[in-house]
Amino acid sequence: MVSWANSGARDLHLELRDALIPGVRGAKDTVMAALRDAARSGRLPPGTMLPASRTLAADLGLARNTVADAYAELVAEGWFASRQGAGTWVLNTAAPPIGVRPRGRSVTPVHNLMPGSPDVSEFPRNQWIACTRRALTAAPNEALHMGDPRGRVELRSAMADYLARARGVRTSPESIVICAGVRHGVELLTRVLGGQIAVEAYGLHLFRDAITAAGGSTVPIGVDDHGAVVEELEGLDVVGVLLTPAHHNPLGMPLHPARRAAVVEWARRASRVVLDDDYDGEFRFDRQPVGALQALDPGRVVYLGSVSKSLSPALRLGWLALPETMVDPVVEAAGGQQFSVDVINQLTLAEFVARGYYDRHIRRMRGRYRRRRDALVQALAPFDVDTVGLAAGLNLLVTLPDGTEAEVMRRAGEAGIALTGLSILRHPDAMTDERDGIVVGYAAPPEHAFGSAVSALCEVLAASRL
């Protein structure tokens, strides 16, 4: 399929290899592939201005967010550059940078510094296998049927105990629903809540995508040194707000205690719901853990968590600690059956948590990640950058001088370094000032590869004259 999109006085010729159907998963990837091919072939030389996302979306018959997200990811990969008020233009026409995925295979980066990823080489394989054997030996035959739509009671009971002890969550096995990770949980909650959900001006775009895919929409609220500016919720026509209150993603600060109280009071007064995304709650280094916001009002706050940052994202295991009134609607939104999460993995994780293996793994990895964080901060000290979000998590924000993010991302792609540019995490409708930065994950590389990954990043910063 070939399409032409008018860009001012010139047409933009795109070779679309797949038919584009609005709302169908894959439309964004098709647009991205066509734009990459146009840049790679030289048909879009460096400096070429691209149509506004709204214009290209109208020409292709797609939602504006689909094209805007395609532009944002290509900026993060180093193909395009973009500045608010100046538009988007072609930056790079060299060989495919890290993040480009040719059809039929994936590209493995030389240095993986992607945020939000644990060191999966440290996955406790022997203990996991032992727990699977024990769990299957003890499991009744009925456990291998579809069973309770909320998930296996063994796992819900284990998580209720663990979350109360480790994160201060007030819940019970009856109020927990097992899901296939936090994104899946956000999709289920969007289907239940309907309407518009407020999100932080900087945050994971995959959750904005999940809300849109489930039929909702998002509106941003500001973020400052005290976390989300929750007073901006007043007067908004929203059904709830999605926050990262224990450790803001990606800016790194906890939500100020006064704002924690204020957002719960807002939810009570306005009969709204707060979604508490505790994405890395176990990993605290330099301060006492910040407890779950959910503990302030279990009737108005939904707690979301998973093992994606602690064990492996491939397990697809997450949980929702819900107000009692939301349990049945969420189960109905999931289809009325528990078919999203593998039962064997549920039984295994229940055994893994009950035997204390999960706590031991968290403690061991917390010490390792802290040492990596310290080494990364020390390596970045000579450069004209600031490091933010040091007290917790698996990644830190490296703030850059204005106008340098695109250059750093381009050089990182050429050096085979996978990381995330801050610009892609900014809500397209956010009114807050645009910042330049990169989000560096120090947990993802295996131990033997961490030093070389940090050295490669420092070479990129040096080449960028920072």
C-alpha positions in Angstrom: 0.0 0.0 0.0 1.3 3.4 -0.9 0.2 6.7 0.7 1.0 10.4 0.1 0.7 12.9 2.9 0.9 16.6 2.1 3.6 18.4 4.2 3.1 22.0 3.4 4.4 22.5 -0.2 5.7 19.0 -0.6 4.2 15.5 -0.5 5.5 12.8 1.8 5.6 9.4 0.0 5.2 6.4 2.3 5.4 2.8 1.3 3.0 1.1 3.7 3.5 -2.6 3.5 0.4 -3.5 5.5 -3.1 -2.2 5.3 -3.8 0.3 8.1 -7.0 -0.2 10.0 -7.8 2.4 12.7 -7.6 1.0 16.2 -5.9 -2.3 15.1 -2.7 -3.2 16.9 0.3 -2.8 14.5 -0.7 0.4 12.7 1.9 2.4 14.6 4.6 -0.2 13.8 3.7 0.0 10.1 3.9 3.8 10.0 7.3 3.6 11.9 8.7 1.1 9.4 7.6 3.3 6.4 9.2 6.4 7.9 12.4 4.6 8.7 12.6 3.2 5.2 12.1 6.7 3.8 14.9 8.1 5.9 17.2 5.1 5.3 16.8 5.3 1.5 17.6 9.0 1.4 14.1 10.0 0.2 13.9 12.0 3.4 17.3 13.6 3.8 18.5 15.0 7.2 16.7 18.3 7.9 13.5 17.4 6.1 10.5 18.7 8.1 7.7 16.1 8.7 4.0 16.8 8.6 2.4 17.6 11.9 1.2 14.3 13.5 -2.4 15.5 13.2 -2.0 16.2 9.5 -0.3 12.8 8.7 -2.9 11.0 10.9 -5.7 12.6 8.9 -4.1 11.7 5.6 -3.7 8.1 6.7 -7.1 7.8 8.4 -5.5 7.0 11.8 -5.8 8.4 15.3 -3.5 11.3 16.0 -2.0 9.5 19.0 -0.9 6.6 16.7 1.2 8.9 14.5 2.4 11.0 17.5 3.6 7.8 19.3 5.3 6.7 16.1 7.1 10.1 15.8 8.1 9.9 19.5 9.6 6.4 19.3 11.6 7.4 16.2 12.9 10.4 18.0 14.0 8.1 20.9 15.7 5.8 18.4 17.6 8.7 16.9 16.0 8.9 13.5 14.1 12.2 14.1 14.5 15.2 16.3 11.7 17.3 17.7 11.2 20.5 19.7 8.0 21.9 21.0 6.9 24.7 18.6 9.5 23.7 16.0 8.0 20.5 14.7 9.7 17.2 13.9 12.5 16.7 11.3 14.8 14.0 10.0 18.0 13.7 11.9 19.6 10.4 11.0 19.8 8.4 7.8 22.6 6.0 8.9 22.3 2.2 9.5 19.3 1.3 11.8 19.9 2.4 15.4 19.1 0.3 18.4 15.4 -0.2 18.8 14.6 -0.8 15.0 13.1 -4.2 14.7 13.3 -5.6 11.1 10.4 -7.7 10.1 10.6 -11.2 11.4 13.4 -10.8 13.9 14.5 -8.6 16.8 17.7 -6.5 17.3 19.7 -7.2 20.5 21.6 -4.1 21.7 25.3 -4.4 22.4 24.7 -2.6 25.7 21.3 -2.9 27.4 20.6 0.1 29.6 16.9 0.1 29.1 15.0 1.3 32.2 12.6 -0.9 34.1 14.3 -4.2 33.3 15.9 -6.4 36.0 19.0 -8.5 35.5 17.4 -11.7 34.3 20.7 -13.5 34.4 20.2 -13.6 38.2 16.7 -15.2 37.9 16.7 -17.9 40.7 16.2 -20.8 38.3 17.0 -23.6 40.7 14.6 -22.3 43.4 11.9 -21.6 40.8 12.2 -25.2 39.5 12.0 -26.6 43.0 9.0 -24.5 43.8 7.3 -25.6 40.6 7.9 -29.3 41.6 6.5 -28.7 45.1 3.5 -26.7 44.0 2.5 -29.3 41.4 2.9 -32.1 43.8 0.7 -30.4 46.4 -1.9 -29.0 44.0 -5.3 -30.6 43.8 -6.5 -31.7 40.4 -9.0 -28.9 40.2 -6.1 -26.4 40.2 -5.5 -27.5 36.6 -8.9 -26.3 35.5 -9.7 -22.7 34.8 -10.8 -22.2 38.5 -11.5 -18.9 40.3 -11.5 -16.0 37.9 -9.6 -13.9 40.4 -6.6 -16.3 40.2 -5.4 -19.1 42.3 -6.2 -18.7 46.0 -2.7 -19.9 46.9 -1.1 -16.9 45.2 -3.8 -14.4 46.3 -3.2 -15.5 49.9 0.6 -15.3 49.6 0.5 -11.9 48.0 -2.0 -10.5 50.6 0.4 -11.5 53.4 3.5 -10.3 51.5 2.0 -6.9 50.5 0.8 -6.2 54.0 4.2 -6.9 55.4 6.5 -5.4 52.8 4.4 -2.5 51.4 1.7 -1.8 54.0 -1.1 -2.7 51.7 -4.5 -3.3 53.4 -6.2 -6.1 51.5 -7.3 -9.7 51.6 -7.2 -12.7 49.2 -10.8 -12.0 48.3 -10.0 -8.5 47.1 -6.9 -9.4 44.9 -7.2 -10.2 41.2 -4.2 -11.8 39.5 -3.5 -10.3 36.1 -0.8 -10.5 33.3 1.2 -7.6 34.5 0.4 -3.9 35.3 -0.4 -2.9 31.8 -3.0 -5.6 31.6 -4.3 -4.4 35.0 -4.6 -0.8 33.7 -6.6 -2.1 30.7 -9.0 -3.9 32.9 -9.5 -0.9 35.2 -10.0 1.3 32.2 -12.8 -0.9 30.9 -14.5 -0.8 34.3 -14.0 2.9 34.9 -14.6 4.2 31.4 -14.1 7.8 30.5 -11.0 9.9 30.9 -8.1 9.1 33.4 -5.6 11.7 34.6 -2.0 10.7 34.4 1.3 12.3 35.3 2.8 14.7 32.7 5.9 12.4 32.5 5.3 8.7 32.7 5.3 5.4 30.7 3.6 5.9 27.3 2.7 2.2 27.3 0.1 3.0 30.0 -1.3 5.8 28.0 -1.5 3.4 25.1 -3.2 0.8 27.3 -5.9 3.3 28.4 -6.5 4.3 24.8 -6.6 0.7 23.6 -9.2 -0.1 26.3 -11.5 2.7 25.1 -10.5 5.5 27.5 -8.4 8.6 27.2 -5.8 10.5 29.2 -5.3 14.1 30.4 -2.0 15.1 32.0 -1.4 16.8 35.4 1.9 18.5 36.2 4.9 17.2 38.1 7.2 19.3 40.2 9.8 18.6 42.9 7.1 17.2 45.2 5.7 14.8 42.7 2.4 15.0 40.9 0.6 18.3 41.3 -2.6 16.7 42.5 -4.5 20.0 43.0 -4.8 20.1 39.2 -7.3 17.3 39.5 -9.9 19.8 40.8 -12.3 20.6 38.0 -11.1 17.9 35.7 -13.8 15.6 34.2 -12.0 12.4 35.0 -13.0 9.1 36.5 -9.7 8.5 38.3 -5.9 9.2 38.3 -2.9 7.0 37.7 0.1 7.8 39.9 3.5 6.5 40.8 3.5 7.9 44.4 6.2 5.8 46.0 8.8 6.7 43.4 7.8 8.8 40.4 8.6 7.3 37.0 10.8 8.7 35.5 11.6 11.8 37.6 12.4 9.8 40.8 10.8 11.7 43.7 8.1 10.4 46.1 4.8 12.1 46.3 4.8 14.6 49.1 2.9 13.4 52.2 0.5 16.4 52.0 -0.3 15.5 48.4 -0.8 11.9 49.3 -3.5 13.0 51.7 -4.9 15.5 49.3 -5.4 13.0 46.4 -7.1 10.5 48.7 -9.4 13.3 50.0 -10.1 14.3 46.4 -11.1 10.7 45.5 -13.4 10.5 48.5 -15.0 13.9 47.8 -15.4 13.4 44.0 -16.2 9.6 44.2 -13.2 8.9 42.0 -10.5 6.1 42.0 -6.7 6.5 42.5 -4.5 3.9 40.7 -1.4 3.3 42.8 1.3 1.9 40.4 4.0 0.6 42.8 6.3 -0.3 40.0 9.6 -0.7 42.0 8.4 -0.6 45.6 10.9 -3.2 46.8 14.0 -1.4 45.7 14.9 1.4 48.2 18.5 2.3 48.9 19.0 5.5 50.9 15.8 5.9 52.8 13.0 4.0 54.5 10.5 2.6 52.1 7.6 4.8 51.2 4.5 2.8 52.0 1.7 2.2 49.5 -0.8 5.0 49.0 -3.5 2.4 49.0 -3.1 2.0 52.8 -4.7 5.5 53.3 -8.0 4.4 51.8 -8.5 0.8 50.4 -12.0 1.8 49.4 -10.8 4.5 46.9 -7.3 3.4 45.9 -6.3 0.4 43.7 -2.9 -1.1 44.3 -1.1 -2.4 41.2 2.1 -4.5 41.2 4.0 -7.2 39.4 7.2 -9.3 39.3 8.4 -7.6 36.1 11.0 -5.5 37.9 11.8 -8.0 40.6 12.0 -11.4 38.8 11.3 -11.2 35.1 8.8 -9.5 32.8 8.4 -12.8 30.8 6.5 -14.3 33.7 3.5 -12.0 33.0 2.4 -12.1 36.6 0.8 -9.1 38.3 -1.9 -8.3 40.8 -4.6 -5.7 41.7 -5.6 -5.1 45.3 -9.1 -3.7 44.7 -11.9 -2.1 46.7 -14.4 -4.8 47.4 -17.0 -3.1 45.1 -14.6 -3.3 42.1 -13.7 -7.0 42.3 -16.7 -8.4 40.3 -16.6 -5.6 37.6 -12.9 -6.3 37.1 -13.4 -10.0 36.8 -16.2 -9.4 34.3 -13.9 -7.0 32.3 -11.4 -9.8 32.2 -13.9 -12.1 30.6 -15.2 -13.9 33.7 -12.5 -16.5 33.7 -8.8 -16.6 34.7 -7.2 -17.3 31.4 -4.7 -14.5 31.2 -2.1 -15.9 33.6 -0.6 -19.4 33.5 -1.8 -21.4 36.5 1.5 -23.2 36.9 3.4 -19.9 37.3 0.7 -18.8 39.8 1.2 -21.9 41.9 5.0 -21.6 41.6 5.1 -17.9 42.7 2.8 -18.7 45.6 5.3 -21.3 46.8 8.3 -19.0 46.1 6.8 -16.3 48.2 5.6 -18.5 51.0 9.0 -20.1 51.5 10.8 -16.8 51.8 12.7 -17.1 48.5 11.1 -13.9 47.1 12.3 -11.8 50.1 15.8 -13.3 49.9 16.0 -12.6 46.1 14.9 -9.0 46.7 17.4 -8.4 49.4 20.3 -9.8 47.3 19.4 -7.8 44.2 18.8 -4.6 46.2 22.4 -4.7 47.3 23.7 -5.5 43.8 21.7 -2.7 42.2 22.8 -0.2 44.8 26.4 -0.9 44.0 25.7 -0.5 40.3 23.9 2.8 41.0 26.9 4.1 42.9 29.3 3.1 40.1 27.1 4.8 37.5 26.8 8.0 39.4 30.5 8.1 40.0 31.2 7.5 36.3 28.8 10.4 35.3 30.3 12.9 37.8 32.8 14.5 35.3 30.1 15.4 32.8 27.8 18.4 32.6 24.7 16.4 33.6 22.7 15.9 36.8 21.5 12.5 38.1 18.0 12.3 39.6 16.0 9.6 41.4 18.9 8.1 43.2 17.2 6.9 46.3 15.3 4.0 44.8 14.5 2.0 41.7 16.3 0.3 38.8 17.1 3.4 36.8 18.0 7.0 37.1 17.3 10.1 35.1 20.3 11.9 33.6 19.2 15.4 32.9 21.0 17.0 29.9 21.6 20.6 28.7 18.8 22.0 26.6 18.8 20.8 23.0 21.2 17.9 23.5 18.9 14.9 24.0 18.4 14.1 20.3 22.2 14.1 19.7 22.9 11.9 22.7 20.2 9.4 21.6 21.6 9.4 18.1 25.1 8.6 19.3 23.8 6.0 21.7 22.0 4.2 18.9 25.1 4.2 16.8 27.1 2.8 19.7 24.6 0.0 20.2 23.3 1.4 23.6 19.7 0.8 24.3 18.2 3.4 26.7 15.2 5.8 26.7 15.0 9.5 25.9 13.0 11.6 28.3 11.0 13.2 25.6 9.1 10.0 24.7 7.8 9.8 28.3 6.2 13.3 28.1 2.5 13.4 27.6 1.8 15.0 24.2 -0.7 17.4 25.8 1.4 18.3 28.8 1.7 22.0 29.6 4.8 21.5 31.8 8.2 22.6 30.5 9.9 20.2 28.1 13.1 18.8 29.5 16.1 17.1 27.9 17.4 13.9 29.5 17.9 10.1 29.2 16.6 7.4 31.5 19.3 4.9 32.2 18.5 1.4 33.5 21.4 0.1 35.6 19.8 -3.2 36.4 19.4 -4.8 33.0 22.9 -5.8 32.0 24.3 -9.0 33.5 27.1 -8.4 36.0 30.0 -9.0 33.6 28.6 -6.6 31.1 27.7 -3.6 33.3 31.1 -2.0 33.3 31.5 -1.9 29.6 27.9 -0.6 29.2 28.7 2.3 31.5 32.0 3.0 29.7 30.2 3.1 26.3 27.6 5.5 27.7 30.4 7.8 29.0 32.0 7.7 25.6 28.7 8.9 24.1 28.5 11.8 26.5 32.1 12.7 25.9 31.5 12.7 22.1 28.5 14.9 22.7 30.8 17.4 24.5 28.9 17.3 27.8 
